[in-house]
């Protein structure tokens, strides 16, 4: 069974066609999950105010990957600190196009939830 993605997207992106939360084939970052992790590690710029306050946590970003693989309508699902939220959205905006999801062998729009871990190096 395929369902429309989070109803919040009806408010954020009201003119979009059906957005699947469980397509037959999930969207994929270029090169796969390992490349996604490498991309995040390479591009995270830890906000200085969060470093100073030793704020560490996972920010959760949700977005749509359209039929052409472009990321649209990103939003913060789980906020930790405004500076970390801003950085998480910046990173998502830097991402290359993904391989889109497909349903019945046709590219389709789909939701993707991405946890971005902000963790300071161990200083012991």
URKAGI-V831717 format. One record per helix or strand. SS is the DSSP state (H for helix, E for strand). FROM is the first residue (numbers start at 1). TO is the last residue. Records with the same first field share a line. If there is no record, write none. Layout:
BEGIN
SS = FROM-TO, FROM-TO
END
This chain:
BEGIN
E = 4-4, 19-20, 25-25, 28-28, 57-65, 71-78, 99-99, 101-103, 106-118
H = 8-12, 33-43, 48-52, 82-94
END
